[in-house]
Amino acid sequence: MAIMIMITAANEEEASKISRALDKDKLIACANRFPVNSIYRWQGMVYDEQEVMLVCKTKDELLDKVIARVKKMHSYDIPEIIAIPIVGGSQDYLDWLDESTSE
């Protein structure tokens, strides 16, 4: 099954480094990067920060590898890594996604 993985990075440099590494290792077919304003609670304090959201497209069977790779590269103690199933879409795109993440 195709999935989207959302990953929040501290800045554009970190987001670029992570997305390029995942693409190079064929763990994702594509990543989009968006600046976001995040409000969150961490260690008893509330933060309002600028971050970069990665939306990565891949296959569910690669999720564990993506999580492991991101955790090794990420600056946060607990990075946001959330998978969402893709329940439909252009079959041509989904076929490309599958081919792009196959060795």
Backbone as CSV, one residue per row, in Angstrom:
resi,resn,N_x,N_y,N_z,CA_x,CA_y,CA_z,C_x,C_y,C_z
1,MET,0.840,-1.181,0.000,0.000,0.000,0.000,0.885,1.243,0.000
2,ALA,0.480,2.244,-0.733,1.183,3.520,-0.758,0.823,4.317,0.489
3,ILE,1.816,5.038,1.028,1.598,5.867,2.210,2.284,7.221,2.025
4,MET,1.827,8.185,2.815,2.512,9.466,2.955,3.077,9.494,4.361
5,ILE,4.306,9.941,4.494,4.923,10.072,5.804,5.192,11.552,6.032
6,MET,4.655,12.069,7.128,4.889,13.453,7.502,6.015,13.496,8.526
7,ILE,7.012,14.335,8.247,8.178,14.479,9.117,8.418,15.971,9.304
8,THR,8.485,16.424,10.543,8.772,17.821,10.804,10.261,17.959,11.105
9,ALA,10.910,18.887,10.403,12.342,19.140,10.591,12.546,20.525,11.201
10,ALA,13.681,20.719,11.845,13.973,21.981,12.527,14.124,23.151,11.564
11,ASN,14.637,22.865,10.355,14.892,23.944,9.394,15.030,23.349,7.990
12,GLU,15.188,24.231,7.005,15.268,23.796,5.605,16.494,22.909,5.361
13,GLU,17.605,23.243,5.992,18.825,22.446,5.807,18.608,21.004,6.269
14,GLU,18.027,20.841,7.439,17.773,19.494,7.954,16.754,18.767,7.081
15,ALA,15.703,19.450,6.667,14.678,18.841,5.816,15.273,18.383,4.490
16,SER,16.122,19.212,3.911,16.761,18.858,2.647,17.674,17.651,2.822
17,LYS,18.464,17.648,3.877,19.380,16.538,4.147,18.615,15.219,4.319
18,ILE,17.535,15.254,5.078,16.744,14.044,5.316,16.079,13.573,4.030
19,SER,15.422,14.488,3.315,14.696,14.068,2.108,15.650,13.553,1.039
20,ARG,16.803,14.169,0.890,17.776,13.701,-0.102,18.321,12.317,0.256
21,ALA,18.576,12.080,1.536,19.076,10.766,1.967,18.025,9.678,1.746
22,LEU,16.770,9.975,2.068,15.704,8.993,1.869,15.517,8.684,0.395
23,ASP,15.607,9.718,-0.441,15.484,9.519,-1.890,16.669,8.715,-2.431
24,LYS,17.877,9.077,-2.013,19.087,8.381,-2.483,19.021,6.886,-2.161
25,ASP,18.501,6.556,-0.976,18.403,5.157,-0.544,17.158,4.449,-1.094
26,LYS,16.390,5.155,-1.964,15.164,4.621,-2.563,14.133,4.207,-1.512
27,LEU,14.142,4.926,-0.377,13.151,4.673,0.660,11.886,5.480,0.423
28,ILE,11.987,6.518,-0.404,10.825,7.315,-0.789,10.881,7.551,-2.295
29,ALA,9.722,7.828,-2.870,9.662,8.181,-4.290,9.770,9.690,-4.461
30,CYS,9.315,10.426,-3.447,9.203,11.879,-3.585,9.037,12.498,-2.205
31,ALA,9.515,13.715,-2.051,9.270,14.481,-0.825,8.944,15.919,-1.192
32,ASN,7.956,16.464,-0.535,7.631,17.883,-0.662,8.001,18.549,0.650
33,ARG,8.530,19.770,0.562,8.930,20.512,1.761,8.116,21.800,1.846
34,PHE,7.566,22.050,3.049,6.744,23.234,3.283,7.162,23.909,4.582
35,PRO,7.304,25.229,4.592,7.504,25.913,5.874,6.198,25.861,6.668
36,VAL,6.295,25.588,7.958,5.116,25.530,8.822,5.409,26.233,10.142
37,ASN,4.356,26.691,10.767,4.449,27.233,12.118,3.879,26.168,13.036
38,SER,4.672,25.668,13.962,4.245,24.591,14.849,4.136,25.093,16.284
39,ILE,3.044,24.752,16.921,2.864,25.024,18.345,2.794,23.673,19.025
40,TYR,3.672,23.465,20.008,3.724,22.162,20.659,4.240,22.299,22.090
41,ARG,3.957,21.283,22.883,4.422,21.226,24.258,5.589,20.243,24.325
42,TRP,6.682,20.676,24.949,7.859,19.814,25.102,8.491,20.105,26.449
43,GLN,8.617,19.071,27.246,9.227,19.139,28.563,8.638,20.259,29.417
44,GLY,7.289,20.315,29.418,6.569,21.248,30.270,6.452,22.670,29.759
45,MET,7.004,22.952,28.588,6.927,24.302,28.030,6.194,24.276,26.695
46,VAL,5.567,25.391,26.349,4.881,25.511,25.070,5.774,26.304,24.127
47,TYR,5.953,25.762,22.926,6.798,26.384,21.906,5.946,26.789,20.713
48,ASP,6.325,27.866,20.067,5.704,28.346,18.837,6.869,28.593,17.885
49,GLU,7.118,27.649,16.977,8.350,27.643,16.191,8.091,27.528,14.692
50,GLN,9.015,28.043,13.932,9.031,27.812,12.490,9.775,26.501,12.244
51,GLU,9.176,25.604,11.472,9.780,24.327,11.123,9.537,24.080,9.636
52,VAL,10.005,22.938,9.158,9.761,22.537,7.778,9.109,21.162,7.809
53,MET,7.967,21.056,7.126,7.240,19.794,7.051,7.635,19.064,5.774
54,LEU,8.034,17.830,5.935,8.277,16.945,4.794,7.057,16.063,4.617
55,VAL,6.586,15.956,3.403,5.528,15.002,3.064,6.148,14.048,2.048
56,CYS,6.449,12.838,2.517,7.156,11.844,1.707,6.180,10.768,1.246
57,LYS,6.318,10.362,-0.009,5.483,9.296,-0.545,6.323,8.038,-0.719
58,THR,5.786,6.904,-0.232,6.514,5.640,-0.283,5.530,4.483,-0.134
59,LYS,6.078,3.310,0.164,5.269,2.102,0.384,5.292,1.755,1.870
60,ASP,4.198,1.198,2.362,4.109,0.877,3.785,5.196,-0.084,4.247
61,GLU,5.659,-0.955,3.372,6.693,-1.914,3.787,8.049,-1.252,4.045
62,LEU,8.208,0.004,3.629,9.459,0.735,3.864,9.394,1.647,5.092
63,LEU,8.250,1.701,5.753,8.066,2.623,6.871,9.103,2.434,7.974
64,ASP,9.336,1.208,8.409,10.299,0.977,9.493,11.700,1.454,9.109
65,LYS,12.091,1.257,7.854,13.402,1.716,7.396,13.466,3.234,7.358
66,VAL,12.371,3.866,6.931,12.320,5.332,6.915,12.449,5.867,8.342
67,ILE,11.690,5.303,9.264,11.748,5.747,10.658,13.168,5.622,11.203
68,ALA,13.798,4.480,10.990,15.153,4.273,11.496,16.136,5.275,10.901
69,ARG,16.028,5.508,9.602,16.944,6.440,8.921,16.746,7.867,9.415
70,VAL,15.485,8.285,9.548,15.198,9.643,10.019,15.707,9.832,11.449
71,LYS,15.471,8.870,12.315,15.917,8.991,13.706,17.438,9.147,13.802
72,LYS,18.179,8.508,12.914,19.647,8.629,12.919,20.100,10.023,12.500
73,MET,19.327,10.679,11.638,19.737,11.957,11.062,19.139,13.176,11.762
74,HIS,18.047,13.002,12.476,17.255,14.116,12.974,17.869,14.747,14.221
75,SER,17.690,16.047,14.357,18.225,16.767,15.511,17.323,16.670,16.742
76,TYR,16.060,16.283,16.572,15.137,16.202,17.710,15.283,14.865,18.433
77,ASP,15.037,14.876,19.744,15.021,13.632,20.517,13.887,12.719,20.055
78,ILE,12.729,13.314,19.786,11.562,12.553,19.338,10.990,13.252,18.103
79,PRO,11.512,12.938,16.923,10.990,13.598,15.722,9.585,13.115,15.370
80,GLU,8.805,14.022,14.787,7.486,13.645,14.285,7.682,12.823,13.018
81,ILE,7.187,11.595,13.040,7.203,10.712,11.869,5.847,10.005,11.885
82,ILE,4.936,10.456,11.029,3.567,9.946,11.026,3.234,9.428,9.635
83,ALA,2.731,8.208,9.567,2.350,7.614,8.282,0.843,7.670,8.095
84,ILE,0.443,8.008,6.872,-0.962,8.095,6.504,-1.161,7.260,5.240
85,PRO,-2.132,6.339,5.242,-2.352,5.532,4.032,-2.882,6.381,2.877
86,ILE,-2.446,6.064,1.685,-2.993,6.660,0.470,-4.040,5.677,-0.037
87,VAL,-5.289,6.070,0.016,-6.375,5.150,-0.311,-6.789,5.194,-1.771
88,GLY,-6.228,6.108,-2.524,-6.547,6.192,-3.940,-5.703,7.261,-4.598
89,GLY,-5.858,7.371,-5.899,-5.122,8.382,-6.647,-4.897,7.923,-8.075
90,SER,-4.147,8.707,-8.803,-3.815,8.371,-10.181,-3.027,7.070,-10.202
91,GLN,-3.500,6.095,-10.922,-2.803,4.808,-10.986,-1.414,4.970,-11.591
92,ASP,-1.280,5.860,-12.563,0.040,6.127,-13.152,1.013,6.611,-12.080
93,TYR,0.552,7.529,-11.234,1.409,8.045,-10.158,1.742,6.951,-9.159
94,LEU,0.739,6.166,-8.775,0.977,5.094,-7.806,1.924,4.035,-8.372
95,ASP,1.828,3.753,-9.659,2.769,2.820,-10.293,4.178,3.398,-10.274
96,TRP,4.303,4.707,-10.572,5.614,5.374,-10.531,6.192,5.319,-9.124
97,LEU,5.352,5.563,-8.116,5.793,5.502,-6.721,6.360,4.115,-6.411
98,ASP,5.643,3.092,-6.826,6.085,1.714,-6.585,7.419,1.426,-7.285
99,GLU,7.522,1.825,-8.538,8.758,1.600,-9.297,9.935,2.387,-8.716
100,SER,9.674,3.585,-8.220,10.733,4.450,-7.708,11.309,3.972,-6.389
101,THR,10.575,3.117,-5.693,11.044,2.625,-4.397,11.388,1.144,-4.464
102,SER,11.570,0.640,-5.653,11.955,-0.763,-5.846,13.413,-0.830,-6.280
103,GLU,14.093,-1.833,-5.785,15.511,-1.974,-6.145,15.688,-2.752,-7.407
